[in-house]
Amino acid sequence: MKIDLTDTTASKINKALVEGRRAIGTPAVGMVLTMVIVTDEENAYDAIKAAEEASHEHPSRTLVVIKRHARLRDRTTSRLDAEVRVGSEAGAGETVVLRTYGEVSDHAGSVVLPLLLPDAPVVVWWPVDAPEAPAKDSLGVLAQRRITDLYAVDNPLEVLDTRARTYAPGDTDLAWTRLTPWRSMLAAALDQARVKVTSAAVEAEADNPSAELLARWLEARLHVKVDRVVSEGPVVTAVRLGTDEGEIVIDRPDGPLATLTLPGQPSRTLALKVRPTSELIAEELRRLDADEMYAIALTGEAPKENA
């Protein structure tokens, strides 16, 4: 069910949500968090689709904030339009698409605040155009977790260094989430090999932010220098860990399969596919505390408890 509201207010949107749930016979129970997506019109469809797919694992109220083009930003066009979606139109939760015009765009936090689920965690996701310091953004300050994506920027390694300077507990990035299968396999390989790593290399396409985060994580955990080796890609293609017994290698030149090689053991084939955005978001919503490993990979040290 969809309800369109033009030049509306937060109170009218809340009323429409209640009316929509009543019309389809669905009570407002079972939603575990509020997901706020800040995006543009071009990327809104894909972001909403990913959030709705993730909501099957994490039922949530999704608030999509779309700030319209700057040329419309003047007092005569300052307004808030909304599209309320409930039932099958909104996955396993409910979705409100908010389009802000004029001065309203400068006060997105005030628009969103009355629409948050009471006593529920808040997660903010910027699929594109994330702020330089997410924790200080007017929407970021409302959230326990703040999700960005270095794959959506032009100079990801420069932005990665900026994120390291502005990091606050609760920040994370989908470039890091994409590494979960790699990190799990590397940890399992080291548990099996039980050898000391003396050198390391990460092979990936040029300027890949996941590869840089993986290299920083390995340096922090293994206390060795990690070489960055440019390959043809796509994304991360191999990790090589040198030991006195021989190399530990995870190699994925292309496709969803990787080869794991351990010293003195036959090679084995492992599944290592590139996951869709909906799976990445679902993974991030499984934990709402600060991701200490991301902080270590990003900044080289664990976050301070009183940060």
C-alpha positions as CSV (number, residue, x, y, z in Angstrom):
1,M,0.0,0.0,0.0
2,K,1.3,3.5,-0.9
3,I,0.1,6.8,0.4
4,D,1.4,10.0,-1.2
5,L,1.6,13.2,0.8
6,T,2.5,16.6,-0.7
7,D,3.7,19.6,1.3
8,T,3.3,17.6,4.4
9,T,4.5,17.4,8.0
10,A,5.9,14.8,10.3
11,S,2.6,14.5,12.2
12,K,0.7,13.9,9.0
13,I,3.3,11.2,8.0
14,N,2.9,9.4,11.4
15,K,-0.9,9.5,10.9
16,A,-0.6,8.0,7.4
17,L,1.6,5.2,8.8
18,V,-1.1,4.4,11.4
19,E,-3.8,4.5,8.8
20,G,-1.8,2.3,6.4
21,R,-1.1,-0.4,9.0
22,R,-4.8,-0.3,10.0
23,A,-5.9,-0.7,6.4
24,I,-3.7,-3.8,5.8
25,G,-4.3,-5.2,9.3
26,T,-0.7,-5.1,10.4
27,P,0.2,-3.8,13.9
28,A,3.4,-1.8,14.5
29,V,5.2,-4.6,16.3
30,G,8.3,-6.6,15.4
31,M,10.3,-3.7,14.0
32,V,13.7,-3.7,15.7
33,L,15.3,-0.5,14.4
34,T,15.0,2.6,12.3
35,M,17.1,2.7,9.1
36,V,17.7,6.2,7.7
37,I,19.0,6.3,4.1
38,V,20.4,9.6,2.8
39,T,20.7,9.5,-0.9
40,D,19.9,11.3,-4.2
41,E,17.1,10.5,-6.7
42,E,19.4,8.6,-9.0
43,N,20.5,6.1,-6.4
44,A,17.3,5.9,-4.3
45,Y,15.8,2.9,-6.1
46,D,18.7,0.6,-5.5
47,A,19.2,1.8,-1.9
48,I,15.5,1.2,-1.1
49,K,15.5,-2.2,-2.7
50,A,18.6,-3.3,-0.7
51,A,17.1,-2.0,2.5
52,E,13.8,-3.8,1.9
53,E,15.7,-7.1,1.2
54,A,17.7,-6.6,4.4
55,S,14.5,-6.0,6.3
56,H,13.4,-9.6,5.9
57,E,16.2,-10.4,8.4
58,H,15.9,-7.1,10.4
59,P,12.3,-5.7,10.2
60,S,12.7,-1.9,10.4
61,R,11.2,1.4,9.6
62,T,13.1,2.8,6.7
63,L,13.3,6.6,6.3
64,V,14.7,7.6,2.9
65,V,15.8,11.3,2.8
66,I,16.2,12.7,-0.7
67,K,17.4,16.3,-1.0
68,R,16.3,17.8,-4.2
69,H,18.5,19.8,-6.6
70,A,20.1,23.0,-5.5
71,R,18.4,25.0,-8.2
72,L,15.1,24.5,-6.3
73,R,16.4,25.7,-3.0
74,D,14.6,28.9,-2.2
75,R,11.9,29.9,0.2
76,T,9.1,29.7,-2.4
77,T,9.7,26.0,-3.0
78,S,10.6,25.0,0.6
79,R,8.5,22.0,1.5
80,L,8.4,18.3,2.4
81,D,6.8,15.6,0.2
82,A,6.4,12.0,1.4
83,E,5.5,8.6,0.1
84,V,4.4,6.1,2.8
85,R,4.8,2.4,2.0
86,V,3.4,-0.4,4.1
87,G,2.7,-4.1,3.6
88,S,4.2,-5.8,0.5
89,E,5.5,-2.5,-0.8
90,A,7.9,-2.2,2.1
91,G,9.6,-5.6,2.6
92,A,9.2,-6.8,6.2
93,G,8.8,-3.3,7.7
94,E,7.6,0.1,6.5
95,T,9.2,2.7,4.3
96,V,8.8,6.5,4.2
97,V,10.4,8.3,1.2
98,L,11.0,11.9,2.2
99,R,11.8,14.5,-0.5
100,T,12.9,17.8,0.9
101,Y,12.9,21.1,-0.9
102,G,14.5,24.5,-0.1
103,E,15.3,25.3,3.6
104,V,13.8,22.0,4.7
105,S,16.8,20.2,3.2
106,D,19.1,22.0,5.7
107,H,17.2,20.6,8.6
108,A,16.8,17.0,7.7
109,G,17.5,15.9,11.3
110,S,14.5,17.8,12.5
111,V,12.3,16.2,9.9
112,V,13.5,12.7,10.7
113,L,13.5,12.9,14.5
114,P,9.7,12.7,15.0
115,L,9.6,9.7,12.7
116,L,12.1,7.5,14.6
117,L,10.7,4.4,16.3
118,P,10.6,5.0,20.0
119,D,13.3,3.2,22.1
120,A,14.8,1.5,19.0
121,P,18.3,1.8,17.6
122,V,19.0,4.1,14.7
123,V,21.3,3.3,11.7
124,V,22.1,5.9,9.1
125,W,23.4,4.8,5.7
126,W,24.8,7.1,3.0
127,P,25.0,5.1,-0.3
128,V,26.6,8.1,-1.9
129,D,27.8,11.6,-0.9
130,A,28.6,10.8,2.7
131,P,29.6,13.7,5.0
132,E,33.3,14.2,5.8
133,A,32.6,13.5,9.5
134,P,29.5,11.2,9.7
135,A,29.3,11.3,13.5
136,K,28.9,15.1,13.4
137,D,26.3,15.2,10.7
138,S,22.8,16.3,11.7
139,L,21.5,12.8,11.0
140,G,24.6,11.0,12.0
141,V,24.3,12.3,15.6
142,L,21.0,10.5,15.9
143,A,22.5,7.1,15.1
144,Q,24.2,4.2,16.9
145,R,25.7,3.1,13.6
146,R,26.7,5.1,10.6
147,I,27.4,3.3,7.3
148,T,29.3,4.8,4.4
149,D,30.7,3.3,1.1
150,L,34.1,4.1,-0.2
151,Y,33.2,2.4,-3.5
152,A,30.9,5.4,-4.2
153,V,33.6,8.1,-4.2
154,D,36.1,9.2,-6.9
155,N,39.2,9.1,-4.8
156,P,38.6,6.3,-2.3
157,L,42.1,6.2,-0.7
158,E,42.1,9.9,0.0
159,V,38.6,9.7,1.5
160,L,39.7,6.7,3.5
161,D,42.4,8.8,5.2
162,T,39.8,11.5,5.9
163,R,37.6,8.9,7.5
164,A,40.5,7.8,9.7
165,R,40.9,11.3,11.0
166,T,37.2,11.9,11.7
167,Y,36.4,8.3,12.9
168,A,34.0,7.9,15.8
169,P,32.8,4.7,17.4
170,G,29.8,3.5,15.4
171,D,31.3,4.5,12.0
172,T,31.7,1.7,9.5
173,D,32.0,1.3,5.7
174,L,30.8,-1.3,3.2
175,A,34.3,-1.5,1.8
176,W,35.2,-3.1,5.2
177,T,32.0,-5.3,5.2
178,R,32.9,-6.7,1.8
179,L,36.1,-8.2,3.5
180,T,34.3,-10.4,6.0
181,P,34.7,-13.6,4.0
182,W,38.4,-12.8,3.3
183,R,39.1,-12.1,7.0
184,S,37.3,-15.3,8.1
185,M,39.2,-17.5,5.7
186,L,42.5,-15.9,6.6
187,A,41.8,-16.4,10.3
188,A,40.9,-20.0,9.7
189,A,44.0,-20.6,7.6
190,L,46.3,-19.3,10.3
191,D,44.5,-21.4,12.9
192,Q,45.3,-24.5,10.8
193,A,48.8,-23.6,9.8
194,R,50.0,-22.5,13.2
195,V,53.1,-20.7,11.8
196,K,54.6,-17.3,12.2
197,V,53.9,-14.9,9.3
198,T,57.0,-13.1,8.2
199,S,55.8,-11.2,5.1
200,A,52.4,-10.4,3.4
201,A,51.0,-9.1,0.2
202,V,47.5,-8.0,-0.9
203,E,46.8,-8.1,-4.6
204,A,43.9,-6.0,-6.0
205,E,42.9,-3.6,-8.7
206,A,44.4,-0.1,-8.3
207,D,43.0,2.2,-5.6
208,N,40.7,-0.4,-4.2
209,P,39.6,0.7,-0.7
210,S,38.8,-2.9,0.5
211,A,42.3,-3.9,-0.4
212,E,43.8,-1.0,1.6
213,L,41.7,-1.8,4.6
214,L,42.7,-5.5,4.4
215,A,46.4,-4.6,4.2
216,R,46.1,-2.2,7.2
217,W,44.2,-4.9,9.2
218,L,46.9,-7.5,8.4
219,E,49.7,-5.1,9.4
220,A,47.9,-4.3,12.7
221,R,47.2,-8.0,13.5
222,L,50.4,-9.7,12.2
223,H,52.9,-6.9,12.9
224,V,54.5,-7.2,9.4
225,K,54.7,-4.9,6.5
226,V,52.1,-5.7,3.9
227,D,52.9,-5.1,0.2
228,R,50.2,-3.6,-2.0
229,V,50.4,-5.3,-5.4
230,V,48.3,-4.0,-8.3
231,S,46.4,-6.7,-10.3
232,E,43.9,-6.7,-13.1
233,G,41.1,-7.2,-10.5
234,P,38.2,-7.3,-10.1
235,V,38.5,-6.0,-6.5
236,V,40.7,-8.1,-4.2
237,T,42.2,-11.0,-6.1
238,A,44.8,-12.6,-3.7
239,V,46.4,-12.5,-0.3
240,R,49.8,-14.1,0.2
241,L,51.3,-14.7,3.7
242,G,54.9,-15.7,3.8
243,T,56.1,-18.1,6.5
244,D,59.2,-20.3,7.2
245,E,57.2,-23.3,6.1
246,G,56.0,-21.8,2.8
247,E,53.3,-19.4,1.5
248,I,49.7,-19.3,2.7
249,V,47.7,-18.1,-0.3
250,I,44.1,-17.3,-1.0
251,D,43.7,-16.6,-4.7
252,R,40.6,-15.5,-6.4
253,P,41.5,-14.3,-9.9
254,D,37.8,-14.0,-11.0
255,G,34.4,-15.5,-10.4
256,P,32.9,-16.8,-7.1
257,L,35.5,-19.4,-6.2
258,A,38.9,-19.0,-4.5
259,T,41.8,-21.4,-4.0
260,L,43.3,-21.8,-0.5
261,T,46.9,-23.1,-0.4
262,L,48.6,-24.0,2.9
263,P,52.2,-25.3,3.4
264,G,52.4,-29.0,3.1
265,Q,48.7,-29.4,2.3
266,P,46.8,-29.9,-1.0
267,S,45.0,-26.9,-2.4
268,R,41.3,-26.6,-1.8
269,T,38.5,-24.6,-3.5
270,L,36.4,-22.3,-1.4
271,A,33.3,-20.1,-2.2
272,L,34.2,-16.4,-2.1
273,K,31.6,-14.6,-4.1
274,V,31.1,-10.8,-4.4
275,R,28.0,-10.2,-2.3
276,P,25.1,-7.9,-3.1
277,T,24.5,-4.7,-1.2
278,S,21.5,-6.1,0.6
279,E,23.7,-8.8,2.2
280,L,26.2,-6.2,3.3
281,I,23.6,-4.1,4.9
282,A,22.0,-7.1,6.6
283,E,25.4,-8.0,8.0
284,E,26.0,-4.5,9.4
285,L,22.6,-4.6,11.1
286,R,23.4,-7.7,13.1
287,R,25.6,-5.7,15.4
288,L,24.9,-2.2,16.6
289,D,27.9,-1.7,18.9
290,A,31.2,-0.1,17.7
291,D,33.2,-2.3,15.3
292,E,36.6,-2.4,16.9
293,M,38.3,-4.3,14.1
294,Y,37.2,-1.6,11.6
295,A,38.7,1.0,13.9
296,I,41.9,-0.9,14.0
297,A,42.1,-1.3,10.3
298,L,41.2,2.3,9.6
299,T,43.2,4.1,12.3
300,G,45.8,1.5,13.4
301,E,44.5,1.5,17.0
302,A,41.4,0.4,18.9
303,P,38.8,3.1,19.8
304,K,39.0,4.7,23.2
305,E,36.1,3.6,25.5
306,N,35.2,7.2,26.3
307,A,35.4,8.4,22.7
